[in-house]
Amino acid sequence: MLESLHISNYALIDVIDIDFHSGFNVITGETGAGKSIILGALSLILGGRADSRVVTNPAAKSVIEAVFTVDDYPSLKEYCLEADIEWDDERCILRREVAPAGRSRAFVNDSPVPLTKLQAVAMRLIDIHSQHQNQLLATPEFQLKIIDNLAGNAERLREYAKRYNALRDAVKQLKIMRARVERSREDEEFTRFQLEQLDELNLLPGEQADLEKEREVMSNIAVIKTALNNASGALMMNATNAVSLVETAIDSCDDLGDVLDQGDNILERLESAKIELTDIASTFNDIGENLSADPGELAAIEDRLNSIYTLCHKHHVDNSDGLIALRDTLRAKLNALDNSDDFLKELEKEARRAKALAKETALEISEARKAEAKRFGERLREVAMPLGMKNLQCDIQVLPADMSSTGIDTVQFMFAFNKNQQLMPVGSTASGGEISRLMLSIKSIIASRMQLPSIIFDEIDTGVSGDVANRMGVMMRDISKSIQVTAITHLPQVASKGDAQYRVYKEDDEHSTHTRIARLSDDERVNAIAAMLGGASVDKAAIAAARSLLKNS
């Protein structure tokens, strides 16, 4: 149940704290006193849009905090633990903070959470029924949701959602592949032509770089040979060369025998240097002998490179390795095209299998809906008739529809409110007061199955009065035996049925007007209900009538 609500720095509210009764709470007050402000603040706990304009004092943040009693609520505990949200076995505290700049933060049990998680927790704790939901009654989506809730289809719908999403993925993959195959077939001749050109080149990895290096060498053969001769001469061939100088150093070591440290191995190191220099000079000679400037070979290299450059430019790749990658891609594309019929058959088979699985679950859901629709129609008529709808007829239709994310059905609520009246969709035949009474009847039926600790009715009694209002009050009091009920009302018949009554009012100070709320004592309730009965003038008759209402309740 909703144990308490704290609101600060929100619209006309500087600060209010409300402790709620576990049964039937009623909230009353003059029009414009601020009942909708309190409800608007509470809607932020349910994930409503935050607006910086509601922050009264720009130097402070707005805070809305709701404390719920959650003992013996395993489904919510399971969700919180799975969502990595802190859990307390006795209370769940939801808080929303709105900064003056408009940025908001959400908390569950004092731990920051994304708004989606706050909303998911709140939806498991409280339901706010407003005039907007009355309008929703005419929509097929809302009607379907009611039947599914009563039919206990939650687990079946979760399984169906998995299977339906798998079907959509399979169909999407099949469409993509069909389009891809179709494009490939249109381009097949050109693709084969491109592949033939690339195959004719018979490229090897790194070939372009090797050819360009070879061409560079052959184009500069004279300069290279001169450099090789100079290097070889400096090492061994010139009159004064490195090898002869090292030999001189070796000979001089005999005269240095007494001063050289044997541990330095000078002689061995000089001999090693001589061998290394002689080997390098020999390598220069070998390179020079192997260099040739055959014009035919150079022309062949140029032709080969030109062919590579032409295809690189044509296919917008950087080098021969890019052409090789393209060649492999084209070959794979043609291979896939050659095997496309078999691949498409496999995808079609997978789509048919996914559809069969989705339809299997959809049929289970549909059967449950049809069975529940019959029971619900009978029960709704039974519950609603005492609310001034003695001639009510209703037919809850479950009609076949194309497979969609909600199954293979659509639901239509058909009603007639007068004798000999043709059954029509609820949006076409019901008045505002009739829709309010129908919605209350529906909430009464599903109260025991909602698994919600608390529900708030926001002026659900609009458009009714007298005995019907009294009966609606009785119905809300009966619902409060299963779950906590809070009703915002202008009707004394409803207000008198509450276990606790709260009055919303405005109070002025020197600078501004503030919305306040106070729980009424027994005597204060008498006066408040008398004012609701008698208007501006509260006389003895109104007082007596108020006492009678409260006593009979």
Residue, then its C-alpha position, 0 to 999 in steps of 0.5 A: m500500500l501507499e504508506s506516505l507521500h512527501i512533496s516539496n517545492y512543486a507548483l503551489i506546494d512548498v511542502i506537504d507530507i501525507d500518511f495514508h490509510s490502508g483501506f479506503n481514502v478519499i480526497t476532497g476539496e474545492t475546484g482549483a484547490g490543488k488536488s490535480i497538483i498532488l496527482g501530477a506530482l505523484s505521476l512523476i513517481l510513475g515516470g511522468r515527464a519532468d518540467s522545470r516550470v513546476v519548481t517553485n523556488p529556483a534555488a532548490k530542487s523539487v522532491i517527490e517521495a512515496v513510501f510503499t509497504v511491500d511485505d509479501y510481494p514476491s513478484l516485485k522483489e524478484y524484479c528488483l533483484e533481477a534489475d540490480i535494484e536494492w530491496d527491503d522486505e518491508r518498504c519500497i521508497l520511490r523518489r524523483e528529484v527535479a532540478p530548477a534547470g529541468r534535469s531530473r533524477a530517480f531513486v529506488n530505496d535511495s539508490p539512483v536508477p534510470l527512469t525506466k526502472l523507476q517506472a517499472v517498479a512504480m507500475r507494480l505498486i500503484d495504478i492511477h485511474s484518470q479521466h484519460q483512462n475512461q477515454l481509453l476504454a473505447t480503444p481496442e488496445f485497452q480492451l484487449k489488455i483488460i481481457d488479457n489481465l483477467a485471462g492470466n495471459a501474462e506468461r503466454l504473452r511473454e512467450y508469444a513475444k519471443r516467438y513473434n520477434a523470432l518470426r519477424d527476424a526470420v521474415k526480415q532476413l528472408k526479405i533481405m536475402r531475396a532482395r540481395v539475390e535479385r540484385s546479384r542476378e541482375d548484376e551476374e553477367f557484369t560480376r562474372f566479367q569483372l572476375e574474369q579480368l581479375d583472374e586473368l591477372n593472376l595476382l600474387p600477394g604483395e606483387q605490386a610492391d615487388l614490381e615497383k621495387e624492381r622497376e625502380v632498380m632497373s630504371n636506375i641501373a647505372v647509378i646503382k652500379t657506380a655506387l656498388n663499384n665505389a663501395s667495393g673499391a673502398l673496401m677491397m679494390n682501390a690501392t688504399n682500401a679498408v681490407s689492406l689497412v686492416e691487414t697493416a693493423i694486423d701486422s703491427c700487432d707483432d710490435l705491440g705484443d708487450v703492451l696489448d692485454q691478451g684479454d682484449n683479443i685485439l688480433e682475433r677481432l681484427e682478423s674477424a673484421k678483415i673477413e667481414l669486410t672481404d665478405i661485404a665486398s664480395t656481396f657488392n660484386d655479386i649484386g653488380e654482376n646480377l644487375s642487368a638493364d634488359p629493356g624487354e624485361l623493364a617493358a614487361i614490368e611496366d606493362r604488368l604494373n599498368s594493368i594493375y594500375t588500370l584495374c585499381h583505378k577502375h575498382h577504386v582500390d589502392n593496390s594489387d592486394g585490394l584487387i585480390a580482396l575484390r577478386d575473392t569477394l566477387r568469387a564468393k558472391l557468385n558462389a553464393l548466387d549459385n547456391s542461393d536457391d538452396f539458401l533461400k529454401e532454408l530461410e523459407k523453412e525457418a520462417r515457416r517454422a517460426k510462424a508455426l511456433a508463434k501461431e501455436t502460442a497465439l492460439e493458446i492466448s486466443e482460446a484463453r481470451k475467448a473463454e474469459a470474454k464470456r465470463f467477463g461479459e456476464r460478470l460486468r453486467e452483474v456488477a454494473m447493473p446496480l450502478g443505474m444501468k439495469n438495462l445494460q447488455c454487453d457482448i465482449q467479442v474476440l474477433p480474428a485478426d492478422m497476426s501481430s505483436t498482440g496475437i491473432d485477435t482483436v477485442q471489441f466491447m459492445f454495449a447497449f444501455n437501453k431496452n431494444q437498443q442495438l449493441m454498439p461499440v462503447g465509444s459510440t454509445a456510452s455517455g461520460g457517466e456511463i463510461s465512468r461506471l463501466m470503468l469502476s465496474i471493470k476495476s472492481i472485477i479485476a481488483s483481486r487479480m491486479q496484484l497492485p497494492s494501491i489504486i487511485f481513482d481521479e474523479i471516476d464518479t464524474g457525471v453521476s449523482g444520487d443513489v448511483a454515486n452512493r453505489m459507486g462509493v460502496m463499490m470502491r469501499d468493497i474494492s478497498k477490502s482487497i487493495q488500498v483505494t484512494a478516491i479524489t471526489h466531489l461527491p458527498q456520497v462517495a466521500s462518506k464511504g472512506d475510512a479516512q478523508y483528506r481535505v485539499y485547500k489553499e492558504d495564503d501568506e504574505h507573499s504567495t498562495h500554497t496548497r495544503i492537505a490535512r486529514l480530517s477528524d470525525d467532526e471535521r468530516v461532518n462539516a466537510i461533507a455538509a459543505m459538499l451537500g449544502g454548498a456555501s451555506v452549511d445549516k443544521a439540515a446539511i449537518a444532519a444529512a452529513r451525519s446520516l451519510l457517515k453513520n449509514s456508511 
